[in-house]
Amino acid sequence: MPAPGSPRARGELLSWLALRGHWRGAIFGSSRAFKRFAQEKIPYAINRYHMEAQRHWGILEERLSARRYNAGRHLHDC
């Protein structure tokens, strides 16, 4: 784990925050929209975004399987 307050720790935190922002809007939002709200059900879009959402959950699960927090031990570590 990078030292608390190190440039590497801060970079790691910013990377995870950016990725989280991307997941929430582009991946999870699209998955839900195509699955539940689209008037026309397009199987390709439904499957693609569902699989991407699953892949992203897998990344997070893998990260958290080896540590308690996503980045640092405490918010002030970064």
Phi and psi in radians as a Rosetta constraint file:
Dihedral C 1 N 2 CA 2 C 2 CIRCULARHARMONIC -1.090 0.35
Dihedral N 2 CA 2 C 2 N 3 CIRCULARHARMONIC 2.664 0.35
Dihedral C 2 N 3 CA 3 C 3 CIRCULARHARMONIC -1.098 0.35
Dihedral N 3 CA 3 C 3 N 4 CIRCULARHARMONIC 2.487 0.35
Dihedral C 3 N 4 CA 4 C 4 CIRCULARHARMONIC -0.940 0.35
Dihedral N 4 CA 4 C 4 N 5 CIRCULARHARMONIC 2.320 0.35
Dihedral C 4 N 5 CA 5 C 5 CIRCULARHARMONIC 1.359 0.35
Dihedral N 5 CA 5 C 5 N 6 CIRCULARHARMONIC 0.019 0.35
Dihedral C 5 N 6 CA 6 C 6 CIRCULARHARMONIC -1.288 0.35
Dihedral N 6 CA 6 C 6 N 7 CIRCULARHARMONIC 2.735 0.35
Dihedral C 6 N 7 CA 7 C 7 CIRCULARHARMONIC -1.004 0.35
Dihedral N 7 CA 7 C 7 N 8 CIRCULARHARMONIC -0.621 0.35
Dihedral C 7 N 8 CA 8 C 8 CIRCULARHARMONIC -1.130 0.35
Dihedral N 8 CA 8 C 8 N 9 CIRCULARHARMONIC -0.765 0.35
Dihedral C 8 N 9 CA 9 C 9 CIRCULARHARMONIC -1.102 0.35
Dihedral N 9 CA 9 C 9 N 10 CIRCULARHARMONIC -0.738 0.35
Dihedral C 9 N 10 CA 10 C 10 CIRCULARHARMONIC -1.130 0.35
Dihedral N 10 CA 10 C 10 N 11 CIRCULARHARMONIC -0.740 0.35
Dihedral C 10 N 11 CA 11 C 11 CIRCULARHARMONIC -1.079 0.35
Dihedral N 11 CA 11 C 11 N 12 CIRCULARHARMONIC -0.711 0.35
Dihedral C 11 N 12 CA 12 C 12 CIRCULARHARMONIC -1.092 0.35
Dihedral N 12 CA 12 C 12 N 13 CIRCULARHARMONIC -0.777 0.35
Dihedral C 12 N 13 CA 13 C 13 CIRCULARHARMONIC -1.078 0.35
Dihedral N 13 CA 13 C 13 N 14 CIRCULARHARMONIC -0.825 0.35
Dihedral C 13 N 14 CA 14 C 14 CIRCULARHARMONIC -1.112 0.35
Dihedral N 14 CA 14 C 14 N 15 CIRCULARHARMONIC -0.630 0.35
Dihedral C 14 N 15 CA 15 C 15 CIRCULARHARMONIC -1.105 0.35
Dihedral N 15 CA 15 C 15 N 16 CIRCULARHARMONIC -0.795 0.35
Dihedral C 15 N 16 CA 16 C 16 CIRCULARHARMONIC -1.162 0.35
Dihedral N 16 CA 16 C 16 N 17 CIRCULARHARMONIC -0.632 0.35
Dihedral C 16 N 17 CA 17 C 17 CIRCULARHARMONIC -1.149 0.35
Dihedral N 17 CA 17 C 17 N 18 CIRCULARHARMONIC -0.734 0.35
Dihedral C 17 N 18 CA 18 C 18 CIRCULARHARMONIC -1.121 0.35
Dihedral N 18 CA 18 C 18 N 19 CIRCULARHARMONIC -0.755 0.35
Dihedral C 18 N 19 CA 19 C 19 CIRCULARHARMONIC -1.112 0.35
Dihedral N 19 CA 19 C 19 N 20 CIRCULARHARMONIC -0.709 0.35
Dihedral C 19 N 20 CA 20 C 20 CIRCULARHARMONIC -1.076 0.35
Dihedral N 20 CA 20 C 20 N 21 CIRCULARHARMONIC -0.734 0.35
Dihedral C 20 N 21 CA 21 C 21 CIRCULARHARMONIC -1.068 0.35
Dihedral N 21 CA 21 C 21 N 22 CIRCULARHARMONIC -0.698 0.35
Dihedral C 21 N 22 CA 22 C 22 CIRCULARHARMONIC -1.162 0.35
Dihedral N 22 CA 22 C 22 N 23 CIRCULARHARMONIC -0.787 0.35
Dihedral C 22 N 23 CA 23 C 23 CIRCULARHARMONIC -1.040 0.35
Dihedral N 23 CA 23 C 23 N 24 CIRCULARHARMONIC -0.824 0.35
Dihedral C 23 N 24 CA 24 C 24 CIRCULARHARMONIC -1.080 0.35
Dihedral N 24 CA 24 C 24 N 25 CIRCULARHARMONIC -0.824 0.35
Dihedral C 24 N 25 CA 25 C 25 CIRCULARHARMONIC -1.448 0.35
Dihedral N 25 CA 25 C 25 N 26 CIRCULARHARMONIC -1.066 0.35
Dihedral C 25 N 26 CA 26 C 26 CIRCULARHARMONIC -1.245 0.35
Dihedral N 26 CA 26 C 26 N 27 CIRCULARHARMONIC -0.775 0.35
Dihedral C 26 N 27 CA 27 C 27 CIRCULARHARMONIC -1.539 0.35
Dihedral N 27 CA 27 C 27 N 28 CIRCULARHARMONIC -1.072 0.35
Dihedral C 27 N 28 CA 28 C 28 CIRCULARHARMONIC -1.218 0.35
Dihedral N 28 CA 28 C 28 N 29 CIRCULARHARMONIC -0.648 0.35
Dihedral C 28 N 29 CA 29 C 29 CIRCULARHARMONIC -1.117 0.35
Dihedral N 29 CA 29 C 29 N 30 CIRCULARHARMONIC -0.778 0.35
Dihedral C 29 N 30 CA 30 C 30 CIRCULARHARMONIC -1.168 0.35
Dihedral N 30 CA 30 C 30 N 31 CIRCULARHARMONIC -0.694 0.35
Dihedral C 30 N 31 CA 31 C 31 CIRCULARHARMONIC -1.015 0.35
Dihedral N 31 CA 31 C 31 N 32 CIRCULARHARMONIC -0.846 0.35
Dihedral C 31 N 32 CA 32 C 32 CIRCULARHARMONIC -1.173 0.35
Dihedral N 32 CA 32 C 32 N 33 CIRCULARHARMONIC -0.714 0.35
Dihedral C 32 N 33 CA 33 C 33 CIRCULARHARMONIC -1.103 0.35
Dihedral N 33 CA 33 C 33 N 34 CIRCULARHARMONIC -0.826 0.35
Dihedral C 33 N 34 CA 34 C 34 CIRCULARHARMONIC -1.165 0.35
Dihedral N 34 CA 34 C 34 N 35 CIRCULARHARMONIC -0.633 0.35
Dihedral C 34 N 35 CA 35 C 35 CIRCULARHARMONIC -1.322 0.35
Dihedral N 35 CA 35 C 35 N 36 CIRCULARHARMONIC -0.724 0.35
Dihedral C 35 N 36 CA 36 C 36 CIRCULARHARMONIC -1.913 0.35
Dihedral N 36 CA 36 C 36 N 37 CIRCULARHARMONIC -0.534 0.35
Dihedral C 36 N 37 CA 37 C 37 CIRCULARHARMONIC -1.975 0.35
Dihedral N 37 CA 37 C 37 N 38 CIRCULARHARMONIC -0.313 0.35
Dihedral C 37 N 38 CA 38 C 38 CIRCULARHARMONIC -1.164 0.35
Dihedral N 38 CA 38 C 38 N 39 CIRCULARHARMONIC 2.359 0.35
Dihedral C 38 N 39 CA 39 C 39 CIRCULARHARMONIC -1.172 0.35
Dihedral N 39 CA 39 C 39 N 40 CIRCULARHARMONIC -0.689 0.35
Dihedral C 39 N 40 CA 40 C 40 CIRCULARHARMONIC -1.757 0.35
Dihedral N 40 CA 40 C 40 N 41 CIRCULARHARMONIC 2.120 0.35
Dihedral C 40 N 41 CA 41 C 41 CIRCULARHARMONIC -1.438 0.35
Dihedral N 41 CA 41 C 41 N 42 CIRCULARHARMONIC 1.976 0.35
Dihedral C 41 N 42 CA 42 C 42 CIRCULARHARMONIC -1.880 0.35
Dihedral N 42 CA 42 C 42 N 43 CIRCULARHARMONIC 1.829 0.35
Dihedral C 42 N 43 CA 43 C 43 CIRCULARHARMONIC -0.951 0.35
Dihedral N 43 CA 43 C 43 N 44 CIRCULARHARMONIC -0.718 0.35
Dihedral C 43 N 44 CA 44 C 44 CIRCULARHARMONIC -1.018 0.35
Dihedral N 44 CA 44 C 44 N 45 CIRCULARHARMONIC -0.851 0.35
Dihedral C 44 N 45 CA 45 C 45 CIRCULARHARMONIC -1.142 0.35
Dihedral N 45 CA 45 C 45 N 46 CIRCULARHARMONIC -0.748 0.35
Dihedral C 45 N 46 CA 46 C 46 CIRCULARHARMONIC -1.049 0.35
Dihedral N 46 CA 46 C 46 N 47 CIRCULARHARMONIC -0.855 0.35
Dihedral C 46 N 47 CA 47 C 47 CIRCULARHARMONIC -1.170 0.35
Dihedral N 47 CA 47 C 47 N 48 CIRCULARHARMONIC -0.742 0.35
Dihedral C 47 N 48 CA 48 C 48 CIRCULARHARMONIC -1.064 0.35
Dihedral N 48 CA 48 C 48 N 49 CIRCULARHARMONIC -0.882 0.35
Dihedral C 48 N 49 CA 49 C 49 CIRCULARHARMONIC -1.264 0.35
Dihedral N 49 CA 49 C 49 N 50 CIRCULARHARMONIC -0.531 0.35
Dihedral C 49 N 50 CA 50 C 50 CIRCULARHARMONIC -1.113 0.35
Dihedral N 50 CA 50 C 50 N 51 CIRCULARHARMONIC -0.811 0.35
Dihedral C 50 N 51 CA 51 C 51 CIRCULARHARMONIC -1.138 0.35
Dihedral N 51 CA 51 C 51 N 52 CIRCULARHARMONIC -0.668 0.35
Dihedral C 51 N 52 CA 52 C 52 CIRCULARHARMONIC -1.131 0.35
Dihedral N 52 CA 52 C 52 N 53 CIRCULARHARMONIC -0.725 0.35
Dihedral C 52 N 53 CA 53 C 53 CIRCULARHARMONIC -1.076 0.35
Dihedral N 53 CA 53 C 53 N 54 CIRCULARHARMONIC -0.762 0.35
Dihedral C 53 N 54 CA 54 C 54 CIRCULARHARMONIC -1.089 0.35
Dihedral N 54 CA 54 C 54 N 55 CIRCULARHARMONIC -0.716 0.35
Dihedral C 54 N 55 CA 55 C 55 CIRCULARHARMONIC -1.091 0.35
Dihedral N 55 CA 55 C 55 N 56 CIRCULARHARMONIC -0.759 0.35
Dihedral C 55 N 56 CA 56 C 56 CIRCULARHARMONIC -1.155 0.35
Dihedral N 56 CA 56 C 56 N 57 CIRCULARHARMONIC -0.681 0.35
Dihedral C 56 N 57 CA 57 C 57 CIRCULARHARMONIC -1.066 0.35
Dihedral N 57 CA 57 C 57 N 58 CIRCULARHARMONIC -0.658 0.35
Dihedral C 57 N 58 CA 58 C 58 CIRCULARHARMONIC -1.092 0.35
Dihedral N 58 CA 58 C 58 N 59 CIRCULARHARMONIC -0.694 0.35
Dihedral C 58 N 59 CA 59 C 59 CIRCULARHARMONIC -1.072 0.35
Dihedral N 59 CA 59 C 59 N 60 CIRCULARHARMONIC -0.815 0.35
Dihedral C 59 N 60 CA 60 C 60 CIRCULARHARMONIC -1.151 0.35
Dihedral N 60 CA 60 C 60 N 61 CIRCULARHARMONIC -0.742 0.35
Dihedral C 60 N 61 CA 61 C 61 CIRCULARHARMONIC -1.056 0.35
Dihedral N 61 CA 61 C 61 N 62 CIRCULARHARMONIC -0.756 0.35
Dihedral C 61 N 62 CA 62 C 62 CIRCULARHARMONIC -1.096 0.35
Dihedral N 62 CA 62 C 62 N 63 CIRCULARHARMONIC -0.750 0.35
Dihedral C 62 N 63 CA 63 C 63 CIRCULARHARMONIC -1.072 0.35
Dihedral N 63 CA 63 C 63 N 64 CIRCULARHARMONIC -0.799 0.35
Dihedral C 63 N 64 CA 64 C 64 CIRCULARHARMONIC -1.405 0.35
Dihedral N 64 CA 64 C 64 N 65 CIRCULARHARMONIC -0.176 0.35
Dihedral C 64 N 65 CA 65 C 65 CIRCULARHARMONIC -1.259 0.35
Dihedral N 65 CA 65 C 65 N 66 CIRCULARHARMONIC -0.379 0.35
Dihedral C 65 N 66 CA 66 C 66 CIRCULARHARMONIC -1.848 0.35
Dihedral N 66 CA 66 C 66 N 67 CIRCULARHARMONIC -0.091 0.35
Dihedral C 66 N 67 CA 67 C 67 CIRCULARHARMONIC -2.693 0.35
Dihedral N 67 CA 67 C 67 N 68 CIRCULARHARMONIC 2.784 0.35
Dihedral C 67 N 68 CA 68 C 68 CIRCULARHARMONIC -1.391 0.35
Dihedral N 68 CA 68 C 68 N 69 CIRCULARHARMONIC -0.599 0.35
Dihedral C 68 N 69 CA 69 C 69 CIRCULARHARMONIC -2.065 0.35
Dihedral N 69 CA 69 C 69 N 70 CIRCULARHARMONIC 2.700 0.35
Dihedral C 69 N 70 CA 70 C 70 CIRCULARHARMONIC -1.169 0.35
Dihedral N 70 CA 70 C 70 N 71 CIRCULARHARMONIC -0.750 0.35
Dihedral C 70 N 71 CA 71 C 71 CIRCULARHARMONIC -2.498 0.35
Dihedral N 71 CA 71 C 71 N 72 CIRCULARHARMONIC 1.974 0.35
Dihedral C 71 N 72 CA 72 C 72 CIRCULARHARMONIC 1.376 0.35
Dihedral N 72 CA 72 C 72 N 73 CIRCULARHARMONIC 3.034 0.35
Dihedral C 72 N 73 CA 73 C 73 CIRCULARHARMONIC -1.647 0.35
Dihedral N 73 CA 73 C 73 N 74 CIRCULARHARMONIC -0.462 0.35
Dihedral C 73 N 74 CA 74 C 74 CIRCULARHARMONIC -2.482 0.35
Dihedral N 74 CA 74 C 74 N 75 CIRCULARHARMONIC 2.818 0.35
Dihedral C 74 N 75 CA 75 C 75 CIRCULARHARMONIC -0.998 0.35
Dihedral N 75 CA 75 C 75 N 76 CIRCULARHARMONIC -0.653 0.35
Dihedral C 75 N 76 CA 76 C 76 CIRCULARHARMONIC -1.304 0.35
Dihedral N 76 CA 76 C 76 N 77 CIRCULARHARMONIC -0.130 0.35
Dihedral C 76 N 77 CA 77 C 77 CIRCULARHARMONIC -1.148 0.35
Dihedral N 77 CA 77 C 77 N 78 CIRCULARHARMONIC -0.446 0.35
